[in-house]
Amino acid sequence: MARPRRSTDETALFVRIPSAEADKLHRAANVLGAPKRELITKLVARYVDPENPATLSQLGGTESEMSVGRAWFRPAEELEILTPAQLAGLLQVDEEQVIALAEKRELPGRKVGEEWRFSREAILAWLAQDE
């Protein structure tokens, strides 16, 4: 008797896996009373998302063992409040020069206790204004 056609969109997948893992899959299917196809489908749905490197890392592959052909990065979030050292990096000047300009009130900033702090937004607006 022929199997009934499935109404879902499916693709045939033929792979070879190590015997030990194939045996584990076979035993799990028997214990759960589920087809191997269903177990594999659930595993792929849960652990394989090529758009999310976190789920791919759960697979346990290393770059040399498994490559997805993509590089992932997130730009560092910009800080809203800057220290003199951070502002010096942004302005590409010495930290001492930042402190001297702040003390002369030529840079928008505030002293918090004994330390200077600067708003990134205020500094960028200051840079943009005409002299």
Phi, psi and chi 1 to 4 in degrees:
 res  aa     phi    psi   chi1   chi2   chi3   chi4
   1 MET       -  133.8  178.5  178.6 -138.2      -
   2 ALA   -76.6  147.1      -      -      -      -
   3 ARG   -70.6  145.1  -76.4 -173.8  172.2  173.8
   4 PRO   -70.1  147.7   19.3  -25.9      -      -
   5 ARG   -71.4  140.6  -69.5 -170.5  151.7 -131.8
   6 ARG   -82.3  145.8  -72.2 -177.7  174.8   64.2
   7 SER   -89.9  -10.4   60.8      -      -      -
   8 THR   -86.4  160.8   60.4      -      -      -
   9 ASP   -79.6  113.3 -178.5   29.2      -      -
  10 GLU  -130.4  154.9  -66.5 -178.0  -16.8      -
  11 THR  -127.5  135.8  -59.9      -      -      -
  12 ALA   -70.7  140.5      -      -      -      -
  13 LEU  -132.7  120.2  176.7   65.9      -      -
  14 PHE  -118.1  116.1  -59.0   96.5      -      -
  15 VAL  -136.3  156.8  -63.3      -      -      -
  16 ARG  -110.5  129.6  -68.7 -172.4 -178.3  -83.3
  17 ILE  -125.4  159.4   62.7  174.0      -      -
  18 PRO   -57.1  147.9  -24.2   33.0      -      -
  19 SER   -57.0  -39.7  -63.9      -      -      -
  20 ALA   -62.5  -43.6      -      -      -      -
  21 GLU   -70.6  -36.0  -79.6   72.2   18.9      -
  22 ALA   -63.6  -39.0      -      -      -      -
  23 ASP   -65.2  -42.3 -176.6   52.4      -      -
  24 LYS   -61.4  -41.6  -74.8  168.0   60.4  174.1
  25 LEU   -63.9  -43.3  178.0   62.0      -      -
  26 HIS   -62.4  -45.3 -179.7   71.1      -      -
  27 ARG   -65.8  -40.6  -73.5 -175.0  -71.2  132.8
  28 ALA   -63.5  -40.8      -      -      -      -
  29 ALA   -62.8  -39.5      -      -      -      -
  30 ASN   -66.6  -45.9  -77.6  -20.4      -      -
  31 VAL   -62.8  -42.7  168.2      -      -      -
  32 LEU   -83.5  -13.7  -64.5  171.4      -      -
  33 GLY    65.3   33.6      -      -      -      -
  34 ALA  -121.4  149.5      -      -      -      -
  35 PRO   -66.6  148.2  -11.6   20.3      -      -
  36 LYS   -57.6  -37.2  -66.3  176.5 -165.6  172.7
  37 ARG   -55.2  -43.3  172.8 -174.5   45.6   80.5
  38 GLU   -66.4  -41.7 -173.4  177.4  -50.9      -
  39 LEU   -63.2  -45.5  -64.2  178.9      -      -
  40 ILE   -63.2  -42.5  -65.7  -63.7      -      -
  41 THR   -59.2  -44.8  -60.5      -      -      -
  42 LYS   -66.3  -40.2  -72.9  179.9  179.7  178.4
  43 LEU   -63.4  -44.7  -72.3  168.8      -      -
  44 VAL   -65.0  -43.2  169.7      -      -      -
  45 ALA   -61.0  -36.6      -      -      -      -
  46 ARG   -82.3  -37.9 -178.2  172.5 -178.1  180.0
  47 TYR  -112.4  -10.8  -66.6  106.8      -      -
  48 VAL  -116.1  106.7 -178.9      -      -      -
  49 ASP  -137.1   99.2  179.7   -0.6      -      -
  50 PRO   -62.7  -12.7    5.2   -7.0      -      -
  51 GLU   -88.8   -7.1  -57.7  -56.6  -41.8      -
  52 ASN  -128.2  104.7 -175.6  -13.8      -      -
  53 PRO   -61.8  -25.2   12.1  -17.9      -      -
  54 ALA   -64.7  -42.6      -      -      -      -
  55 THR   -70.3  -33.8   60.7      -      -      -
  56 LEU   -67.1  -35.1  -70.1  177.2      -      -
  57 SER   -66.5  -25.2   69.4      -      -      -
  58 GLN   -67.0  -18.3  -68.7  176.9   -1.1      -
  59 LEU   -73.0  -16.7  -66.2  173.5      -      -
  60 GLY    85.3    5.1      -      -      -      -
  61 GLY   -78.0  152.3      -      -      -      -
  62 THR  -103.1  170.4   64.0      -      -      -
  63 GLU   -58.3  -38.1  -90.4 -170.2   37.7      -
  64 SER   -72.5  -28.0   61.0      -      -      -
  65 GLU   -85.9  -34.3  -66.6  173.1   -8.6      -
  66 MET  -144.3  130.1  178.8  174.0   52.5      -
  67 SER  -127.9  135.3  172.9      -      -      -
  68 VAL  -102.1   -1.1  -66.8      -      -      -
  69 GLY    73.5   22.6      -      -      -      -
  70 ARG  -138.0  150.7  -68.3 -171.1  174.4  141.1
  71 ALA  -108.8  137.7      -      -      -      -
  72 TRP  -120.3  135.1  -66.0   86.9      -      -
  73 PHE  -154.9  157.1   68.2   94.6      -      -
  74 ARG  -124.4  128.1  -99.0 -172.7   15.3 -176.0
  75 PRO   -62.3  146.0   -4.5    8.0      -      -
  76 ALA   -64.6  139.9      -      -      -      -
  77 GLU   -70.2  137.2  -67.2 -178.1   21.9      -
  78 GLU   -77.0  137.3  -65.7  178.2  -18.0      -
  79 LEU   -78.1  141.9  -62.3  173.1      -      -
  80 GLU   -81.2  -38.1  176.9   56.5   33.1      -
  81 ILE  -109.7  128.6  -55.1  -60.5      -      -
  82 LEU  -114.0  145.6  -55.3  171.7      -      -
  83 THR   -82.9  167.6   64.8      -      -      -
  84 PRO   -57.1  -38.4  -28.3   36.1      -      -
  85 ALA   -66.2  -41.6      -      -      -      -
  86 GLN   -66.8  -40.8  -68.3  164.3  -28.8      -
  87 LEU   -65.9  -38.4 -179.9   55.9      -      -
  88 ALA   -59.2  -40.4      -      -      -      -
  89 GLY   -64.5  -41.7      -      -      -      -
  90 LEU   -64.1  -43.6  177.7   66.6      -      -
  91 LEU   -84.4  -11.6  -62.8  176.1      -      -
  92 GLN    61.0   49.4  -60.7  178.0   12.4      -
  93 VAL  -134.8  175.1  -62.3      -      -      -
  94 ASP   -74.6  149.1  -67.6  -31.0      -      -
  95 GLU   -60.2  -37.7 -175.9  177.0   -9.0      -
  96 GLU   -62.0  -36.0  -66.0   79.4   24.1      -
  97 GLN   -67.5  -38.4 -169.8  174.0    1.8      -
  98 VAL   -61.2  -47.5  166.4      -      -      -
  99 ILE   -63.9  -41.5  -66.9  171.3      -      -
 100 ALA   -63.1  -43.5      -      -      -      -
 101 LEU   -65.5  -38.0  -72.1  169.3      -      -
 102 ALA   -66.8  -41.9      -      -      -      -
 103 GLU   -65.1  -31.8  -58.2 -129.4  -21.6      -
 104 LYS   -84.9    3.9  -68.1 -167.8  -85.0 -175.7
 105 ARG    61.6   28.2  -60.2  -78.7 -175.7 -148.0
 106 GLU   -90.2  -16.5  -68.3 -177.3   26.3      -
 107 LEU  -113.6  139.3  -85.9  178.6      -      -
 108 PRO   -72.8  119.5   23.1  -27.5      -      -
 109 GLY  -167.0  172.8      -      -      -      -
 110 ARG  -137.5  147.5  -63.8  -94.8 -170.5  -87.6
 111 LYS   -90.3  128.5 -102.4 -160.7  163.8  176.0
 112 VAL  -112.8  103.7  178.5      -      -      -
 113 GLY    68.0 -120.4      -      -      -      -
 114 GLU  -100.8    0.1  -64.0  -64.7  -45.4      -
 115 GLU  -109.5  141.3  -59.0  -69.7  -35.1      -
 116 TRP   -83.5  142.2  -80.4   97.5      -      -
 117 ARG  -135.1  147.9  -66.9  -63.0 -179.8  -99.2
 118 PHE  -133.3  139.7  -54.9   90.7      -      -
 119 SER   -84.6  125.1  161.4      -      -      -
 120 ARG   -56.3  -43.8  174.2 -176.9  -66.1  -83.7
 121 GLU   -61.1  -44.0 -175.4  177.7  -31.4      -
 122 ALA   -66.5  -38.2      -      -      -      -
 123 ILE   -66.6  -43.3  -67.7  -63.7      -      -
 124 LEU   -65.5  -36.8  -65.3  176.3      -      -
 125 ALA   -66.7  -40.2      -      -      -      -
 126 TRP   -61.4  -42.0  171.3   80.4      -      -
 127 LEU   -65.2  -33.9  -80.2  172.5      -      -
 128 ALA   -79.8  -19.6      -      -      -      -
 129 GLN   -74.3  150.5   60.1 -178.2 -103.6      -
 130 ASP   -73.1  147.6  -66.3  -29.6      -      -
 131 GLU   -83.4      -  -70.4 -171.8   32.0      -
